[in-house]
Amino acid sequence: MTEEYTVDIELLCGVLNEDGSIEKSCTIKAMTGGLRKKISQPEYRKNGIKVIDAVLDACIISIGKNPFVASREKKRMLMADSDFLMMKIRQLSLGNEVSMQLQCPSCDTKWNAELHIDEIECFSIPEDNVEIIDGRRAFKIDTEHWKKCVMFYPNREDQAIIAKIAMNNPTQAAYSLYGRMLHLRDNKEVDDSEFMKEIDKMPLMIIDELTNEINGILPGVESTHEAECPGCSNTVEMEMGGADFLFKRPETGNKKRLKIG
Ligand SMILES: [Zn+2]
């Protein structure tokens, strides 16, 4: 593979070294035909996390001075960096432009909207809200109903577990993630299964207070974008991710072909 298809990037959040320092430098390479063939198999196409694992494993060469070992990074790499890497690998492999078929819910106009990867907003960890607990990065929240809470920033292990749940029930996945993240509440350790039982009886307003707070802190890649409908000028949401994003197909209708008739 030529060097053109290898690039050094800086991770959004980086991985935490044992000495407490953060390693952000990372070298990635472009996806190959072999990888596309692998992730095109039915058992991959039905399982998003399996695709992410395969892509990261094949395309990350190193983090800092260390060669990439997927199992070692399950705990160290944050979910935000996993999403960020998928975006950077896609950009390196297939270009900066993502084109998506959209249909306007108001006037039914269909059109191809384009999104530029380098214009996508990315958010890192807020520097004033990070502490190290059990070798992981955590943040504090302190709201009316969620007093003196310490929550872990979600890592790749969390991502793998909630992705399986999300296939059937995205709300359950979100609540499971909160349970996994929540380390201390009112300065006391939180039991994951007790928390899940508690949330079933919790008024929505209290759950949403937590959701709002977390959403304002969590690092990540903006996955929802807006496009203007050419028919009625309404704003339509486009969701980045999934197969369309990763498997851009070569354009159909090769213009060099000779058209007869
Ligand atoms: Zn429209």
Residues whose N, C-alpha, C, O or C-beta is under 5 A from the ligand:
A	BS01	ZN	C104 S106 C107 T109 C229 G231 C232 S233 N234
